[in-house]
Amino acid sequence: MTDGPSFTHNSAAYDSTVGIQAETVHNSNVYFTHPEASPQEKYKVGVRFLEDGVPSRARDMISDAIAHGYDGAEVRFHWVLAMLSKRAYHDLSAEELQRLHQASGLVRTFADGEWKTALHVTFELLEILSDTDGETGPVLKRLRALSPRQRDSILHHLDLVLTGGMKDSLWVETRELAETARFSNDRVQRVWAYFEPEPIGPRALPPNANTAADALAGLAVWVGLFTIATGSLWISALVADPVAALVELLVALGAGLTAARFGQQWWYQEQRLKAKNQEYHAAQMSNPAFAGDGFTNQVRHSFDHYFSTRTPVGIAPQEWLNHTAGVRNTLVAEISFIYRESRIGVDRVNWLIRYLAQDVRDRFNSGTLVDHRQQYKTPLKMKAICVIAFIAFGITALALVMTVATAASPFDMLLALLAIAGAVWAGRRAVLSWLHMRSEERRFAEETQEYHESLGARQAAYQQWKEFLDATRPTELEMETWLTCDKTLFVDEALRNYQLSWRNIIAHTILMTPARPYKRGREKGGPWRYSRYSLCLFLVTQDGVREINTEYDFTDATRANLQRSNYRFDALSSVHVTERVNVGYDLELILSNGPARSVRVKDADAHQLAPEENAQEISEINLNSAGFTHTFRLLEGIAAEGKGWLERNNPNNPPSFRAGD
């Protein structure tokens, strides 16, 4: 047998994220107090820690409140429970026993009431535990007479303290309470929300920059040149034939204005229709060319999933995916772009992807999915008017040239031809600049309106999802209650299997470790809670240690892969704990008659810490929540002392405790 357990620190970095499907830290401040908080506020936070399964922090907070003058029967009741919760009687140091003894002497100074009675019963339980010849009946009668809230709290937090016949007397009630509360408050339908990541806020793709100003700058130049060229040509025509020139000018102006009015509309609608069609049919540029990075691929897979599960009636998933390939690619590009710099996982934006998939389906059902085709369709009448006006303008321009030619000298004709060439060149550039300017102004206005409408709809969807998530997500107290019930029933099943009663149990402990793959979540300042656990129960009897392992799905309380093993006290030769940076804590059990076993107690969480959280404090909270502290103390004692540990921790010879007068 070795000299005892050892602790090893390994600074090698390992990947601790494999098998973690999702993790989230809920943005809550229920475990935090501001520096100027009153003792009463600190006490309330301490009680919350206690109820939520973090007694180590509860002891600190309630002790601080007492030290600053906030005291009473209720405060002392919760302080005593925090001192004893998740600890065996033999785990208490002499100093802690002395503090409990001193506190018991204060009971008579408190005002009469239910909390004083509950506190007195708690100390009576401790006193009778240290007196093996004491009569338990009267104490248990007074315990059962307490209010359910106080009685259940005592039974829960003194779970490792109560032993032997007293625990046998209370076990039926404990088991029945666990069976009743195990699936309370709609557990199966709500627990998923605890592990759902906090959704990121809504965003929408803003319109592209308006480039109308750039076109306007060049437009003035081209309009000026066109005016000079056409003006000189018209003057020449006016000199040659004033009447004909005036008529041709008026016809040209009318035809030109008509062509400009309807032509600009035609031009804009054709450009917008082309752009929209590209959005809806862009998927035909196939997947390899549009592979993207890791985040983009996650977004694409999420879109594929939600589009395949949200299909119109009568359309098969694959058919719908083929039909909406272009829409999905456009949406994938948008979401990947607007959330890329946030460095988030796709799970935080899934609410938006889900909403967009539903929106596409709903628009398809209502016939508005491709309503842009009708919106930007140019009427045939408009096209006809534009073409006729353009032809009239061309004929009139040709007539104007003919008018000039009738009276022009060869030199004047040369000047006229130069004016015509300049008018055509400048006019074309002016028309293109003008069309671009007007189209940009209209496009920007439309896209701005679409942006605000889209963002407004997404904000409404976000708020709806957030409210639903907040209303569905279980509280820490509910999560702790369900977990406690499951552990109680697991222990009960083990006792029944081995045909043991609590009189046969010297000590017991449960080590809860994450079982991959899992999701995990926690309140800020609180312990990690997992969607899947590995439960390891150690039952210490006179004959040795019985170990029961199982994988446990917290979402529906089902268990699988049950394994049992037994070994003598001298078979456990050593216990090691290894901390690996960026990985977590591993517990290694070495048996003299078998291979070493390594158990991942907890994964690393430094990368998930909020600025106001202390890494060491959070680590200790998670280790205590997993049952590691008590388990390690139990196993290291057995490994170091063997039978000597049994004699020292004999429940028939507990540390002495006498309530103060």
Secondary structure by P-SEA (a helix, b strand, c coil): cccbbbbbbbccccccccccccccccccccccccccccaaaaaaaaaaaaaaccaaaaaaaaaaaaaaccccaaaaaaaaaaaccccccccccaaaaaaaaaaaaacccccccaaaaaaaaaaaaaaaaacccccaaaaaaaaaaccaaaaaaaaaaaccccccaaaaaaaaaaaaaaaaacccccccccccccccccccccccccccccaaaaaaaaaaaaaaaaaaaaaaaaaaaaaacaaaaaaaaaaaaaaaaaaaaaaaaaaaaaaaaaaaaaaaaccccccccccccaaaaaaaaaaaaaaaacccccccaaaaaaaaaaaaaaaaaaaaacccccccccccaaaaaaaaaaaaaaaaaacccccccccccccaaaaaaaaaaaaaaaaaaaaaaaaaaccccaaaaaaaaaaaaaaaaaaaaaaaaaaaaaaaaaaaaaaaaaaaaaaaaaaaaaaaaaaaaaaacccaaaaaaaaaaaaaaaaaaaaaaacccccccccbbbbbbbcccbbbbbcccbbbbbcccbbbbbbbcccbbbbbbbbbccccccccbbbbbbbccccccbbbbbbbccbbbbbbbbbccccbbbbcccccccccccccccaaaaaaaaaaaaaaaaaaaaaaaaaacaaaaaaaacccccccccccc
